[in-house]
C-alpha cells in the first residue's frame, strides 16, 4: 500500500479540525492545501482552498488572512 499523499494528510487534518471546531487549524490546513494545489498548477482548485483559508483566518483573527486575500486578488477572485 502506498504512503498517504500530502493531500490525504491535509484532508484528514481538515476533517479533524472541522470536527473539533478549530477555526485557526482550518485556516492553516486550507491554506496548506491551497499552496499544494497552486504548486502543481491547479489554480482554480487552489483558489477554492484559499477562499476557505481566508474565511477561517478572518473568523479567527489571523494575520494570514492578508496573504490569502492577496493571492485571491492576484487571481481575480476577490
C-alpha positions, 0 to 999 in steps of 0.5 A: 500500500502506498504512503498517504499523499500530502493531500490525504494528510491535509484532508484528514487534518481538515476533517479533524479540525472541522470536527473539533471546531478549530477555526485557526487549524482550518485556516492553516490546513486550507491554506496548506492545501491551497499552496499544494494545489497552486504548486502543481498548477491547479489554480482554480482548485487552489483558489477554492482552498484559499477562499476557505483559508481566508474565511477561517483566518478572518473568523479567527483573527489571523494575520494570514488572512492578508496573504490569502486575500492577496493571492485571491486578488492576484487571481481575480477572485476577490 
